[in-house]
Amino acid sequence: MEAYEAIVSRRSIRKYTGESVSEQEIEKILTAAMAAPSAGNQQPWRFVVVTDRERINAVKETTPYGKMLDEAALALVVCGDVRSLKHPTMWEQDCSAAVQNVLLASHALGLGACWLGYWPKEERTEPLKAVLRLPEGVEPLAVLSIGHPAEEKLRSERYDAAFVHRDRW
């Protein structure tokens, strides 16, 4: 799939077949994630790949919006290691860029994915840290449900010229 086509045709997929995702596909997704831009090349991202069904269910319980994890092949938790950053206020942007790369890579591989936001909601991050046993100083930004799509969503045109300003507001 061409890069531009992947960007404009990607949609959030919340229904999955339950079929597993191969280790090769997971590695490709993680390779894409780590190709994201990063302030000062600090690369604060850390990833927890959750494929154990009981652990996925435990992750699901940390958010009111986790229903899509029921049939997802995996939950990919994108975290920021904030313990020794050159640019401590930029980790959220760096990790968000990694999340977007995961969404696009998943789509390009014929998989579906959906972004569940966690940071900075402590009522979600704290239980997730406990479920995953994250070390002090590693903050969960997002959980991504990933799997083989059991739904098809049509491409939607989102371009709106009214949102664009030229040279000044």
N, C-alpha and C positions, 0 to 999 in steps of 0.2 A: 504494500500500500504506500502510495506517495505521501510524503510528509504533510503537505497542505491538505490533502484529502483526509488524512487521519485527524488533523486538527479540527476541520470544519464538520466532520461527520461523527465525531466522538460524542456519545451520550452516556449518562449515568445509567448503569444496568443494575437492577435490584433483584432480578430473578435468574436463578442458575439451575443447570441440569443436575448438579451434584457430582459430575464427572471430575476426576482429579486433574490437576495441572502438573505437567511434567517438571522435573528438576531443571531441564534445559530451558523451559519457558520461564521458570522462576529466576534462573540466573540471568536470562536476557532482560527481564523486567528490572532486576536489581542493577544490572550494568547500565541500563538507561537511566535509572534513578540517580546513580552516582555520576552520570555525565552532566548533571544539572549545573548551572552557574552557581558560584558561591563567593560571597564577599571575602576578599583577601585570600581566596582559595582555602578557607578554613575547613570546609567540608564537615560540618557538625553532625550530619545525618548518621543515624544508626537505625538498623532495621531489625524487627523481630518478625520472622515468618512463622505463622501459627497454622499448622495443618491438623493437629490433633483435635478431633471433634469435641471432646469435653472442654478443652482449653478455648476453642472458638466459642462455644456456648457460654463460657465464663466471661470472655471478652464481650459478647453480646449483652450480657447483663449489666455492663458498666455504662450503657447508654440507652435512652428511651427510643432511639432510632435504629437499633441494630437488627431488626427483623430480617433484613437481606442477608445476614450472616447464616441463616438457617440452612441454606443449600449451597453457600459459597464454598469453593474448594479450599480457600485459604483466606486468612485475615493477615494483611501486611500492616504492621504497626510502624509508622514513621516517627522516629524520636530525634530529639536534638540533644547532643552531649554538650552541656553548657558549662562544664567544669573548668575549661581553660581556653576561652575564645579570645582571639585578637579583636574581634568585633562583636561584643556580647549582645548587642541589640539587633543583630542581623540574622540570627539562627532561624527565626520563624520564616523569613523570606527564603533563605537557602533551602530549608526543608520543604516549604511549599512548592518551590521549583522542582524539587525531587518528586513530590507528589504528582505534579502535573506530568512529569516525564513517565511516571508509572502508569497513569491513566492512558496516556497516548501509546505507550509501548504495549500495554494490555490490549488495547483496541487494534493496533496494527497486527498483533498476533492472533486476532480472531477471538479474543477473550472479552469478557465484560468486567467492568469495575465501577465502584462507587466510593466516593470520599465521605467518610463520617468525621466531622470535625470534633476535636477534643479540646485542644488548647485555646483559650486559657481557663476553661471551665473546670474548676477544682472538683466539682461533684462528679465529673467524669474521669479526670486525670488521676485523681488519688486512688479510686478503686482499680483502674487499669494498671497503675504502677504496682499495686499489690498482687493482682492476678499474674502479671508478667515478671514479678520480682525485679523490677528495674532498680539499678543502683542509684544512690543519691546523686543528683546532678544530671540525670538523664530524664528529659521531659517528653512525654508523648504528645505529638502535634496532631496526629490523625491516625485513623484506622481505615484501611482500604479493603473492601470486600472484593474478591477476585474469583472468577470462575468462568465456566463455559455458559454463554447466555442461553436462557430459556425464554427470552423475549426479544423482540426486535423493535427498535424505536427508529422512526423515520428521522432523517436529518431535518433540523429546523433552522430556518434562516434567522439569525440573530443580529445581523448587521443593521444598525439604525443610524442614519446620517445625523439625526437630531442629537446624538451623543458626542458628536465630533465638533471641535472648535478649532479654528485655524488662526495661528499667530497670536490670538488673545481670546479671552472668554467672550 
